[in-house]
Amino acid sequence: MTFALLTADALSSTLGLLALLWLAAKIGGELAIRLKIPAVAGELAMGLALAGLHRNFVSLPDVSVNTAADLLANLGIVVLMFAVGLESTVPQMLRSGAASLRVALIGVAAPMALGLGGAMLMLPHGTPFAVDLFIGACLCATSIGISAQVLREKGAAKTTEGRIIVGAAVMDDILGLLVLVLVSGLVAASDGGGLPWGGLARTFALALGFLAAALTLGRFATPHLFRLANRFRSEQVLLPMSLGFAFLLAYLGSLAGLASIVGAYAAGLVLEPAHVKVLEERELHSLEDLVHPLVSVLAPLFFVLMGAKVDVSALFQPRTLLFAVLLAVLGVLGKWIAGYGGGKNTNYSVIGWGMVPRGEVGLIFVATGGLLMFNGSPLLSAQVQAAIVGAILLTTLAGPVGLARALRGMNLRKSVGGGNQGL
């Protein structure tokens, strides 16, 4: 009886929390749209407001620590990336592969160099170089989930710029992971440990091996899988089979050391319209139409929770706030420069702004730095962590706003017969 009561209490509290999160997401999204900014920015801001109210003013539940909400939110970003992948195919990705690679390389190198310089300028003299280097590494991350949502909202996911952004962000995830491993290894070596070249090589091999297998073997196996599914006599086969395939690749991607969203995106990429045509005709719905309601329900949870995990109280110190603003400006500049890697026939402003948000990827970097030890104390102090988190929040909010404005500018120029260059 006691176990049943505890289970019921846990369920009821989770239901109440989810109701709060969904209402907050829709209210934040509506306010953002009325202010002519992307809905995702309002969802992030609403999460920040909920966390601030909980910590300082009213007795609201702590939305940032609920395991069930975290699980649903992470499922939401996986489903969102699967939906984004469905809007492209492997041949289309290959056509923008070189441009995506150029954008990704610049988008890692430029922000890291600028962040390193900003840290050396702002931090006290005598700060270990490992700290400056790690701060630079935190700025090289890109959160594709946020830009992907804006691209979907604006109907730009299938444009050349949209595909370059998504492709570059996927490559950025691999490069960022390698940078994180390398910098962490350098910190360990500076603190008396050995440099993990073997681990770095293994991570690089696993990452490349997974993507190569997903985009070759996965594309070969998918038609056979859905040809078998066509023989099922039960109803509603298309969505469960497709989600099962997406979650399987997301799981395999995580085993390879990548973020699960990379595997989910790869699943959508290799699942081409011809593979599911028979099931779509039988069920009278396209796969994208079936996935869209899941994205609409689950993805907002992720963005609200991401905002709720930021503690802004540590940013009230003037020097910390100034450092956060400086890192944010340098982070935006570094990613915006990367837009030039898209080539002369693309809108570099759209691509650059699409690479700006750090989001959950940047927060993973900060969390790793907080766990690393250097000379017997955490590598990143509480003030430095707060400054980096503040910069991540600012770029996460600035990214979708800048991307939406750049997309409006691009559409306006096209409508009047202008060129396709950035602002």
Contacts in CASP RR format, 6 or more apart in sequence:
PFRMAT RR
TARGET T0000
AUTHOR 0000-0000-0000
METHOD contacts of the structure
MODEL  1
MTFALLTADALSSTLGLLALLWLAAKIGGELAIRLKIPAVAGELAMGLAL
AGLHRNFVSLPDVSVNTAADLLANLGIVVLMFAVGLESTVPQMLRSGAAS
LRVALIGVAAPMALGLGGAMLMLPHGTPFAVDLFIGACLCATSIGISAQV
LREKGAAKTTEGRIIVGAAVMDDILGLLVLVLVSGLVAASDGGGLPWGGL
ARTFALALGFLAAALTLGRFATPHLFRLANRFRSEQVLLPMSLGFAFLLA
YLGSLAGLASIVGAYAAGLVLEPAHVKVLEERELHSLEDLVHPLVSVLAP
LFFVLMGAKVDVSALFQPRTLLFAVLLAVLGVLGKWIAGYGGGKNTNYSV
IGWGMVPRGEVGLIFVATGGLLMFNGSPLLSAQVQAAIVGAILLTTLAGP
VGLARALRGMNLRKSVGGGNQGL
13 61 0 8 1.000
14 66 0 8 1.000
14 68 0 8 1.000
14 69 0 8 1.000
16 61 0 8 1.000
17 61 0 8 1.000
17 63 0 8 1.000
17 66 0 8 1.000
17 68 0 8 1.000
17 69 0 8 1.000
18 68 0 8 1.000
18 69 0 8 1.000
18 72 0 8 1.000
18 301 0 8 1.000
20 50 0 8 1.000
20 60 0 8 1.000
20 61 0 8 1.000
20 63 0 8 1.000
21 63 0 8 1.000
21 69 0 8 1.000
21 300 0 8 1.000
21 301 0 8 1.000
21 304 0 8 1.000
21 305 0 8 1.000
22 297 0 8 1.000
22 300 0 8 1.000
22 301 0 8 1.000
24 43 0 8 1.000
24 46 0 8 1.000
24 47 0 8 1.000
24 49 0 8 1.000
24 50 0 8 1.000
24 304 0 8 1.000
25 43 0 8 1.000
25 46 0 8 1.000
25 300 0 8 1.000
25 301 0 8 1.000
25 303 0 8 1.000
25 304 0 8 1.000
26 300 0 8 1.000
27 46 0 8 1.000
28 39 0 8 1.000
28 42 0 8 1.000
28 43 0 8 1.000
28 45 0 8 1.000
28 46 0 8 1.000
29 39 0 8 1.000
29 40 0 8 1.000
29 42 0 8 1.000
29 43 0 8 1.000
29 46 0 8 1.000
29 300 0 8 1.000
30 39 0 8 1.000
31 42 0 8 1.000
32 38 0 8 1.000
32 39 0 8 1.000
32 40 0 8 1.000
32 41 0 8 1.000
32 42 0 8 1.000
32 43 0 8 1.000
32 45 0 8 1.000
33 39 0 8 1.000
37 400 0 8 1.000
37 401 0 8 1.000
37 404 0 8 1.000
38 149 0 8 1.000
38 150 0 8 1.000
38 153 0 8 1.000
38 400 0 8 1.000
38 401 0 8 1.000
38 403 0 8 1.000
38 404 0 8 1.000
39 149 0 8 1.000
39 153 0 8 1.000
40 146 0 8 1.000
40 149 0 8 1.000
40 150 0 8 1.000
40 153 0 8 1.000
40 303 0 8 1.000
40 400 0 8 1.000
41 397 0 8 1.000
41 400 0 8 1.000
41 401 0 8 1.000
43 300 0 8 1.000
43 303 0 8 1.000
43 304 0 8 1.000
44 303 0 8 1.000
44 304 0 8 1.000
44 306 0 8 1.000
44 307 0 8 1.000
44 393 0 8 1.000
44 396 0 8 1.000
44 397 0 8 1.000
45 307 0 8 1.000
45 397 0 8 1.000
46 304 0 8 1.000
47 63 0 8 1.000
47 303 0 8 1.000
47 304 0 8 1.000
47 305 0 8 1.000
47 306 0 8 1.000
47 307 0 8 1.000
47 308 0 8 1.000
48 307 0 8 1.000
48 308 0 8 1.000
48 310 0 8 1.000
48 312 0 8 1.000
48 393 0 8 1.000
50 60 0 8 1.000
50 63 0 8 1.000
50 304 0 8 1.000
50 308 0 8 1.000
51 62 0 8 1.000
51 63 0 8 1.000
51 64 0 8 1.000
51 307 0 8 1.000
51 308 0 8 1.000
51 309 0 8 1.000
51 310 0 8 1.000
51 311 0 8 1.000
52 312 0 8 1.000
53 60 0 8 1.000
54 60 0 8 1.000
54 61 0 8 1.000
54 62 0 8 1.000
54 63 0 8 1.000
55 311 0 8 1.000
55 313 0 8 1.000
56 313 0 8 1.000
63 69 0 8 1.000
63 304 0 8 1.000
63 305 0 8 1.000
63 308 0 8 1.000
64 305 0 8 1.000
64 308 0 8 1.000
64 309 0 8 1.000
69 301 0 8 1.000
69 305 0 8 1.000
70 305 0 8 1.000
72 298 0 8 1.000
72 301 0 8 1.000
73 298 0 8 1.000
73 301 0 8 1.000
73 302 0 8 1.000
73 304 0 8 1.000
73 305 0 8 1.000
73 306 0 8 1.000
74 260 0 8 1.000
74 302 0 8 1.000
75 298 0 8 1.000
76 294 0 8 1.000
76 295 0 8 1.000
76 298 0 8 1.000
76 299 0 8 1.000
76 301 0 8 1.000
76 302 0 8 1.000
77 145 0 8 1.000
77 261 0 8 1.000
77 299 0 8 1.000
77 302 0 8 1.000
77 360 0 8 1.000
78 246 0 8 1.000
78 247 0 8 1.000
78 250 0 8 1.000
78 260 0 8 1.000
78 261 0 8 1.000
78 264 0 8 1.000
79 243 0 8 1.000
79 246 0 8 1.000
79 264 0 8 1.000
79 291 0 8 1.000
79 294 0 8 1.000
79 295 0 8 1.000
79 298 0 8 1.000
79 299 0 8 1.000
80 145 0 8 1.000
80 148 0 8 1.000
80 149 0 8 1.000
80 295 0 8 1.000
80 298 0 8 1.000
80 299 0 8 1.000
80 302 0 8 1.000
81 144 0 8 1.000
81 145 0 8 1.000
81 148 0 8 1.000
81 261 0 8 1.000
81 262 0 8 1.000
81 263 0 8 1.000
81 264 0 8 1.000
81 265 0 8 1.000
82 242 0 8 1.000
82 243 0 8 1.000
82 246 0 8 1.000
82 264 0 8 1.000
82 265 0 8 1.000
82 267 0 8 1.000
82 268 0 8 1.000
82 291 0 8 1.000
83 152 0 8 1.000
83 268 0 8 1.000
83 288 0 8 1.000
83 291 0 8 1.000
83 292 0 8 1.000
83 295 0 8 1.000
84 144 0 8 1.000
84 145 0 8 1.000
84 148 0 8 1.000
84 151 0 8 1.000
84 152 0 8 1.000
84 157 0 8 1.000
84 166 0 8 1.000
84 265 0 8 1.000
84 268 0 8 1.000
85 166 0 8 1.000
85 265 0 8 1.000
85 267 0 8 1.000
85 268 0 8 1.000
85 269 0 8 1.000
86 268 0 8 1.000
86 271 0 8 1.000
86 287 0 8 1.000
86 288 0 8 1.000
86 291 0 8 1.000
87 152 0 8 1.000
87 157 0 8 1.000
87 158 0 8 1.000
87 288 0 8 1.000
88 157 0 8 1.000
88 158 0 8 1.000
88 163 0 8 1.000
88 166 0 8 1.000
88 269 0 8 1.000
89 269 0 8 1.000
89 272 0 8 1.000
90 215 0 8 1.000
90 219 0 8 1.000
90 269 0 8 1.000
90 270 0 8 1.000
90 272 0 8 1.000
92 163 0 8 1.000
93 100 0 8 1.000
93 163 0 8 1.000
93 167 0 8 1.000
93 215 0 8 1.000
93 269 0 8 1.000
96 160 0 8 1.000
96 163 0 8 1.000
96 164 0 8 1.000
96 167 0 8 1.000
97 164 0 8 1.000
97 167 0 8 1.000
99 164 0 8 1.000
99 168 0 8 1.000
99 341 0 8 1.000
99 342 0 8 1.000
99 343 0 8 1.000
99 346 0 8 1.000
100 163 0 8 1.000
100 164 0 8 1.000
100 167 0 8 1.000
100 168 0 8 1.000
100 170 0 8 1.000
100 171 0 8 1.000
101 168 0 8 1.000
101 171 0 8 1.000
102 341 0 8 1.000
102 342 0 8 1.000
102 343 0 8 1.000
103 164 0 8 1.000
103 165 0 8 1.000
103 168 0 8 1.000
103 338 0 8 1.000
103 339 0 8 1.000
103 341 0 8 1.000
103 342 0 8 1.000
103 351 0 8 1.000
103 352 0 8 1.000
103 355 0 8 1.000
104 167 0 8 1.000
104 168 0 8 1.000
104 169 0 8 1.000
104 171 0 8 1.000
104 172 0 8 1.000
104 175 0 8 1.000
104 338 0 8 1.000
105 175 0 8 1.000
106 337 0 8 1.000
106 338 0 8 1.000
106 339 0 8 1.000
106 340 0 8 1.000
106 341 0 8 1.000
107 140 0 8 1.000
107 142 0 8 1.000
107 168 0 8 1.000
107 172 0 8 1.000
107 334 0 8 1.000
107 335 0 8 1.000
107 337 0 8 1.000
107 338 0 8 1.000
107 355 0 8 1.000
108 140 0 8 1.000
108 172 0 8 1.000
108 175 0 8 1.000
108 176 0 8 1.000
108 179 0 8 1.000
109 140 0 8 1.000
110 333 0 8 1.000
110 334 0 8 1.000
110 335 0 8 1.000
110 337 0 8 1.000
110 338 0 8 1.000
111 136 0 8 1.000
111 139 0 8 1.000
111 140 0 8 1.000
111 330 0 8 1.000
111 331 0 8 1.000
111 333 0 8 1.000
111 334 0 8 1.000
111 335 0 8 1.000
112 136 0 8 1.000
112 137 0 8 1.000
112 139 0 8 1.000
112 140 0 8 1.000
112 179 0 8 1.000
113 136 0 8 1.000
114 136 0 8 1.000
114 139 0 8 1.000
114 330 0 8 1.000
114 331 0 8 1.000
114 333 0 8 1.000
114 334 0 8 1.000
115 135 0 8 1.000
115 136 0 8 1.000
115 139 0 8 1.000
115 327 0 8 1.000
115 330 0 8 1.000
115 331 0 8 1.000
116 132 0 8 1.000
116 133 0 8 1.000
116 135 0 8 1.000
116 136 0 8 1.000
117 132 0 8 1.000
117 136 0 8 1.000
117 330 0 8 1.000
118 135 0 8 1.000
118 326 0 8 1.000
118 327 0 8 1.000
118 330 0 8 1.000
119 127 0 8 1.000
119 131 0 8 1.000
119 132 0 8 1.000
119 135 0 8 1.000
119 136 0 8 1.000
119 327 0 8 1.000
120 132 0 8 1.000
121 326 0 8 1.000
122 319 0 8 1.000
122 322 0 8 1.000
122 323 0 8 1.000
122 326 0 8 1.000
123 131 0 8 1.000
123 132 0 8 1.000
123 384 0 8 1.000
128 190 0 8 1.000
128 374 0 8 1.000
128 375 0 8 1.000
129 190 0 8 1.000
130 183 0 8 1.000
130 186 0 8 1.000
130 187 0 8 1.000
130 190 0 8 1.000
130 191 0 8 1.000
130 374 0 8 1.000
130 379 0 8 1.000
131 374 0 8 1.000
131 379 0 8 1.000
131 380 0 8 1.000
131 384 0 8 1.000
133 183 0 8 1.000
133 186 0 8 1.000
134 183 0 8 1.000
134 187 0 8 1.000
134 369 0 8 1.000
134 372 0 8 1.000
134 379 0 8 1.000
134 380 0 8 1.000
135 327 0 8 1.000
135 380 0 8 1.000
135 384 0 8 1.000
135 388 0 8 1.000
137 176 0 8 1.000
137 179 0 8 1.000
137 180 0 8 1.000
137 183 0 8 1.000
137 365 0 8 1.000
138 358 0 8 1.000
138 362 0 8 1.000
138 365 0 8 1.000
138 366 0 8 1.000
138 388 0 8 1.000
138 392 0 8 1.000
139 327 0 8 1.000
139 330 0 8 1.000
139 331 0 8 1.000
139 334 0 8 1.000
139 358 0 8 1.000
139 391 0 8 1.000
140 172 0 8 1.000
140 175 0 8 1.000
140 176 0 8 1.000
140 179 0 8 1.000
141 172 0 8 1.000
141 176 0 8 1.000
141 358 0 8 1.000
141 359 0 8 1.000
141 361 0 8 1.000
141 362 0 8 1.000
141 364 0 8 1.000
141 365 0 8 1.000
142 168 0 8 1.000
142 169 0 8 1.000
142 172 0 8 1.000
142 173 0 8 1.000
142 335 0 8 1.000
142 355 0 8 1.000
142 356 0 8 1.000
142 357 0 8 1.000
142 358 0 8 1.000
142 361 0 8 1.000
143 169 0 8 1.000
143 357 0 8 1.000
143 358 0 8 1.000
143 359 0 8 1.000
143 360 0 8 1.000
143 361 0 8 1.000
143 362 0 8 1.000
143 396 0 8 1.000
144 165 0 8 1.000
144 166 0 8 1.000
144 169 0 8 1.000
144 170 0 8 1.000
144 172 0 8 1.000
144 173 0 8 1.000
144 261 0 8 1.000
144 265 0 8 1.000
145 169 0 8 1.000
145 261 0 8 1.000
145 357 0 8 1.000
146 303 0 8 1.000
146 357 0 8 1.000
146 359 0 8 1.000
146 396 0 8 1.000
146 399 0 8 1.000
146 400 0 8 1.000
147 165 0 8 1.000
147 166 0 8 1.000
147 169 0 8 1.000
147 354 0 8 1.000
147 355 0 8 1.000
147 356 0 8 1.000
147 357 0 8 1.000
147 399 0 8 1.000
147 400 0 8 1.000
147 403 0 8 1.000
148 157 0 8 1.000
148 166 0 8 1.000
149 299 0 8 1.000
149 303 0 8 1.000
149 400 0 8 1.000
150 354 0 8 1.000
150 400 0 8 1.000
150 403 0 8 1.000
150 404 0 8 1.000
150 407 0 8 1.000
151 157 0 8 1.000
151 162 0 8 1.000
151 165 0 8 1.000
151 166 0 8 1.000
151 403 0 8 1.000
152 295 0 8 1.000
154 404 0 8 1.000
154 407 0 8 1.000
156 162 0 8 1.000
156 350 0 8 1.000
156 407 0 8 1.000
157 163 0 8 1.000
157 166 0 8 1.000
160 345 0 8 1.000
160 346 0 8 1.000
161 346 0 8 1.000
161 347 0 8 1.000
161 350 0 8 1.000
161 351 0 8 1.000
161 410 0 8 1.000
162 350 0 8 1.000
162 351 0 8 1.000
164 342 0 8 1.000
164 346 0 8 1.000
164 351 0 8 1.000
165 350 0 8 1.000
165 351 0 8 1.000
165 352 0 8 1.000
165 354 0 8 1.000
165 355 0 8 1.000
166 265 0 8 1.000
168 338 0 8 1.000
168 351 0 8 1.000
168 355 0 8 1.000
169 355 0 8 1.000
170 211 0 8 1.000
170 262 0 8 1.000
170 265 0 8 1.000
172 355 0 8 1.000
173 258 0 8 1.000
173 259 0 8 1.000
173 261 0 8 1.000
173 262 0 8 1.000
173 361 0 8 1.000
174 207 0 8 1.000
174 208 0 8 1.000
174 211 0 8 1.000
174 258 0 8 1.000
174 262 0 8 1.000
177 203 0 8 1.000
177 207 0 8 1.000
177 257 0 8 1.000
177 258 0 8 1.000
178 200 0 8 1.000
178 203 0 8 1.000
178 204 0 8 1.000
178 207 0 8 1.000
180 365 0 8 1.000
180 368 0 8 1.000
181 196 0 8 1.000
181 199 0 8 1.000
181 200 0 8 1.000
181 203 0 8 1.000
182 200 0 8 1.000
184 368 0 8 1.000
184 369 0 8 1.000
184 372 0 8 1.000
185 194 0 8 1.000
185 195 0 8 1.000
185 196 0 8 1.000
185 200 0 8 1.000
186 195 0 8 1.000
187 372 0 8 1.000
187 374 0 8 1.000
187 379 0 8 1.000
188 194 0 8 1.000
188 195 0 8 1.000
188 196 0 8 1.000
188 372 0 8 1.000
189 195 0 8 1.000
190 374 0 8 1.000
191 373 0 8 1.000
191 374 0 8 1.000
191 375 0 8 1.000
191 376 0 8 1.000
203 257 0 8 1.000
206 256 0 8 1.000
206 257 0 8 1.000
207 256 0 8 1.000
207 257 0 8 1.000
207 258 0 8 1.000
209 256 0 8 1.000
210 252 0 8 1.000
210 253 0 8 1.000
210 256 0 8 1.000
210 258 0 8 1.000
210 263 0 8 1.000
211 262 0 8 1.000
211 266 0 8 1.000
214 249 0 8 1.000
214 252 0 8 1.000
214 253 0 8 1.000
214 263 0 8 1.000
214 266 0 8 1.000
214 267 0 8 1.000
214 269 0 8 1.000
214 270 0 8 1.000
215 266 0 8 1.000
215 269 0 8 1.000
215 270 0 8 1.000
218 270 0 8 1.000
219 270 0 8 1.000
219 272 0 8 1.000
222 245 0 8 1.000
222 270 0 8 1.000
222 271 0 8 1.000
222 272 0 8 1.000
222 275 0 8 1.000
223 274 0 8 1.000
223 275 0 8 1.000
225 241 0 8 1.000
225 245 0 8 1.000
226 241 0 8 1.000
226 275 0 8 1.000
226 276 0 8 1.000
226 278 0 8 1.000
226 279 0 8 1.000
229 237 0 8 1.000
229 238 0 8 1.000
229 241 0 8 1.000
229 279 0 8 1.000
230 278 0 8 1.000
230 279 0 8 1.000
230 282 0 8 1.000
235 283 0 8 1.000
236 283 0 8 1.000
237 279 0 8 1.000
237 283 0 8 1.000
238 276 0 8 1.000
238 279 0 8 1.000
238 280 0 8 1.000
238 283 0 8 1.000
238 285 0 8 1.000
238 287 0 8 1.000
238 290 0 8 1.000
239 287 0 8 1.000
239 290 0 8 1.000
239 291 0 8 1.000
241 279 0 8 1.000
242 271 0 8 1.000
242 276 0 8 1.000
242 287 0 8 1.000
242 290 0 8 1.000
242 291 0 8 1.000
243 291 0 8 1.000
245 267 0 8 1.000
245 271 0 8 1.000
246 263 0 8 1.000
246 264 0 8 1.000
246 267 0 8 1.000
246 268 0 8 1.000
247 264 0 8 1.000
248 267 0 8 1.000
249 263 0 8 1.000
249 264 0 8 1.000
249 266 0 8 1.000
249 267 0 8 1.000
250 260 0 8 1.000
250 261 0 8 1.000
250 263 0 8 1.000
250 264 0 8 1.000
250 267 0 8 1.000
251 260 0 8 1.000
252 263 0 8 1.000
253 260 0 8 1.000
253 262 0 8 1.000
253 263 0 8 1.000
254 260 0 8 1.000
259 361 0 8 1.000
271 287 0 8 1.000
276 287 0 8 1.000
279 287 0 8 1.000
280 286 0 8 1.000
280 287 0 8 1.000
283 290 0 8 1.000
302 360 0 8 1.000
306 359 0 8 1.000
306 360 0 8 1.000
306 363 0 8 1.000
306 396 0 8 1.000
307 393 0 8 1.000
309 363 0 8 1.000
310 389 0 8 1.000
310 390 0 8 1.000
310 392 0 8 1.000
310 393 0 8 1.000
311 386 0 8 1.000
311 389 0 8 1.000
312 390 0 8 1.000
312 393 0 8 1.000
314 320 0 8 1.000
314 382 0 8 1.000
314 383 0 8 1.000
314 385 0 8 1.000
314 386 0 8 1.000
314 389 0 8 1.000
315 321 0 8 1.000
315 324 0 8 1.000
315 386 0 8 1.000
315 387 0 8 1.000
315 390 0 8 1.000
317 383 0 8 1.000
317 386 0 8 1.000
319 383 0 8 1.000
320 383 0 8 1.000
320 386 0 8 1.000
320 387 0 8 1.000
321 387 0 8 1.000
323 384 0 8 1.000
323 387 0 8 1.000
324 386 0 8 1.000
324 387 0 8 1.000
324 388 0 8 1.000
324 389 0 8 1.000
324 390 0 8 1.000
324 391 0 8 1.000
324 394 0 8 1.000
325 391 0 8 1.000
325 394 0 8 1.000
327 387 0 8 1.000
327 388 0 8 1.000
327 390 0 8 1.000
327 391 0 8 1.000
328 390 0 8 1.000
328 391 0 8 1.000
328 394 0 8 1.000
328 395 0 8 1.000
328 398 0 8 1.000
331 356 0 8 1.000
331 391 0 8 1.000
331 395 0 8 1.000
332 356 0 8 1.000
332 395 0 8 1.000
332 398 0 8 1.000
332 399 0 8 1.000
335 352 0 8 1.000
335 353 0 8 1.000
335 354 0 8 1.000
335 355 0 8 1.000
335 356 0 8 1.000
335 395 0 8 1.000
336 349 0 8 1.000
336 352 0 8 1.000
336 353 0 8 1.000
336 355 0 8 1.000
336 356 0 8 1.000
337 352 0 8 1.000
338 351 0 8 1.000
338 352 0 8 1.000
338 355 0 8 1.000
339 348 0 8 1.000
339 349 0 8 1.000
339 351 0 8 1.000
339 352 0 8 1.000
339 355 0 8 1.000
340 348 0 8 1.000
341 348 0 8 1.000
341 351 0 8 1.000
342 348 0 8 1.000
342 351 0 8 1.000
345 420 0 8 1.000
346 420 0 8 1.000
347 406 0 8 1.000
347 410 0 8 1.000
347 420 0 8 1.000
347 421 0 8 1.000
347 422 0 8 1.000
348 421 0 8 1.000
348 422 0 8 1.000
349 406 0 8 1.000
349 410 0 8 1.000
349 422 0 8 1.000
349 423 0 8 1.000
350 403 0 8 1.000
350 406 0 8 1.000
350 407 0 8 1.000
350 410 0 8 1.000
350 422 0 8 1.000
352 406 0 8 1.000
353 399 0 8 1.000
353 402 0 8 1.000
353 403 0 8 1.000
353 405 0 8 1.000
353 406 0 8 1.000
354 399 0 8 1.000
354 403 0 8 1.000
356 395 0 8 1.000
356 398 0 8 1.000
356 399 0 8 1.000
356 402 0 8 1.000
356 403 0 8 1.000
357 395 0 8 1.000
357 396 0 8 1.000
357 399 0 8 1.000
357 400 0 8 1.000
358 391 0 8 1.000
358 392 0 8 1.000
358 395 0 8 1.000
358 396 0 8 1.000
359 392 0 8 1.000
359 395 0 8 1.000
359 396 0 8 1.000
362 392 0 8 1.000
363 389 0 8 1.000
363 392 0 8 1.000
365 388 0 8 1.000
366 380 0 8 1.000
366 385 0 8 1.000
366 388 0 8 1.000
366 389 0 8 1.000
366 392 0 8 1.000
369 378 0 8 1.000
369 379 0 8 1.000
369 380 0 8 1.000
369 385 0 8 1.000
370 378 0 8 1.000
370 379 0 8 1.000
370 380 0 8 1.000
370 385 0 8 1.000
371 378 0 8 1.000
372 378 0 8 1.000
372 379 0 8 1.000
372 380 0 8 1.000
373 379 0 8 1.000
380 388 0 8 1.000
406 422 0 8 1.000
406 423 0 8 1.000
409 423 0 8 1.000
410 420 0 8 1.000
410 422 0 8 1.000
413 419 0 8 1.000
413 420 0 8 1.000
414 420 0 8 1.000
END
